[in-house]
Amino acid sequence: MKTWIASLCILSLSRAVLSQTCVTPDGPCVFPFVFLGTTYTECTMDGSTQLWCATSVDSTTLNYETYGYCPSSCSNSTVLACQTVDGINCVFPFVFQGMTYNNCTNADYGSTFWCATSVGAGNLINSFGTCSSNCPSTSGNSPNVCNTSSGTQCVFPFTYKSITFTSCTMMDSSFSMVCN
């Protein structure tokens, strides 16, 4: 049996930091944070009628855990959710044909980039739409192109500790993605 050696993937994972400039009644904002698949670096009104931010996040995914309402001195986020041409928010990550996507893709649709608009268990795609031109995208069936710490392109799928992965993983690593 071939043994795979895990290397660090060079992906931009940001460590969340407390804001020095935006403090809610529930504590300082934590940036960046993720809400419904979108990463925010400032307060947002997504999902609310008031500006809000994360006051704590999951250390691995940066998904918000608690939030607070931002005072008017805090700015509204300029980070917009990736939407379809019909104005529906994309849902990331999503799984299509066994591969995990964190951006719009044109897999199986020629030059048309698309995203999930709803997902089920395991982030499996339920519905999709055509992405707006301002959305980040990845061509083809290579949703997670990244390099090892030595600069070699990661190869998917790979098996690590008897588990098969189709994208980089944070298994056994803090704030670093690994692949073969």
N, C-alpha and C positions, 0 to 999 in steps of 0.2 A: 504494500500500500504506500502510495506516495505521500510524503509528509509535506504539508504546506507551512511555510514560514510567514508569519504575519508581519507586515510592515506598516508603518504609519502612512495614511493617505494624506496628501496635502489638499485639504479642503478648508474653506474659510468657515470655521466654526468659531463664533465669537463667544467669549466668556461674558456673562451678564455682569453689569456693574451698576452700583447705586448712583442715581442722579444727584448731582450737587445743586442743580438749578430748579428741579421740579419736585416739590414735596407735597404730597396729598395729606389730608387729615388722617389717613391710615398708614402713613409712612412715606419714605422717599420712593420715587419711581425706580424701577429696575429696567434698564435697557441693555441690549435689545430684548424683546419678548415676542412670543408667537401667539397669535390668536387666529383660529380657523385657517391655519396654513400660511398666514401672512406674517412676515417679520416687521416689527415696528421699532423705530429708534426715537420716537417722540410720542406724546399723547395722541390718542385717536378718538374718533366718534363712532368707529365701526361697531355696530351692535348696540349702540346707545344714543341717547339724545344729548348726552353730556360728554365732555372730554374726559378720558380715563387712561390709566396706565397700569401695568403690572406693579404690584408691590412685593411680590415674590414669584419666582419661576422655578420650574423643574430644572435641575442642574444639567440634565442630559439633553432634553429636547428644547429647552427655553420656553416651553408652553407656560402661559401664565397660570398661577395657582390662586393668588389673591390679587385684588385690584383696589384702586382708590380713584376718586374723582379729582381731576387736576384743577388747580386754581387757574384763573384767567391769565396769569403771568406765564403759564406753560404754553408752548406752541402746539398747534394741531399738527399731526404727522403729515409729512409730504409723501409718505409711502402709501401708495394706493394698492388695493387688492387687485390681483390679476383677474380680469373679467373676460367673459366670452363676448363676441360681437353682439350678442343679445342682452348684455348687461348682467349676466349671472356670474357670481363669484366662482372662480376655480377652486377646487379642493385639492390640497397637496398635503402629504404625499398620497399618491394613488397607485394601485397595482393593476397592470394590464399585461396579460399573457405571461404572468410570472415575474415580471420586472417592476421594480418600484421607481416611480417618476416623481421628481420634486420640481419640475418645470413643465411647460407645455412641450408636447412632442408631435412629430409627424409620423410616428410609427404606424405603418399600414395605411396611411392616408396621403401618400405622395408629398406634395408641397404644402398641404394644409396642416397647420399646427393646431392642436386641440388639447383639452384638459378635461379632467373629471369635474362634473358639477354636483355629483353626489357619489358617496361610496358606502359600501356595506361592511360587514365583518372583515377584518384583516385588510381594510382599505381597498378592497376589490371594487373596481369601477361599476357603478350602477347606471349612470348617465353621463353624457359628455357634451361639449360644445366647442365651437371654433374660437380659438384664442384671439383677443385683440392684439394689434401689432405691438403694443408697448409691454407685453408680457415676456418674461424670460423664457427661452426655449432651448431645446436640445434636439438636434437632428437624429433621425433613425432610431434604432432599437438599442442605443447605448445611453441610457439615461444617467448613468453615474460614472462618466469618464473622469478618472482622477489618476494621480501618480503616487507611487510609494515614496517614502522619504528619500530614497536613493535616485528618484527621477524616472523609474520604470513605470510604464502604464499598468494600472491594475487590470487583472483578467477576471471576468465573471462568466459563469458562476465559479465559486471556489468553496472548498470544504475546510472548516476550521473547527477543531474540537468536535468532530463528527456532525457538525451542522453545516448545511449547504447555504451559502449566501449568494444573492444576485446583486448586491450592492455593498458598499463599505459598511462596516459595523463598528459600534463602540464597545463591543463585548471585550471585557478585560482591559479596558483602556479608559482613562479619564480625559475628556475633552479632545480626544484624538480618534479619528476613524482608522480602521485597519482593513487591509485586504491582502491577498496573497502576493 
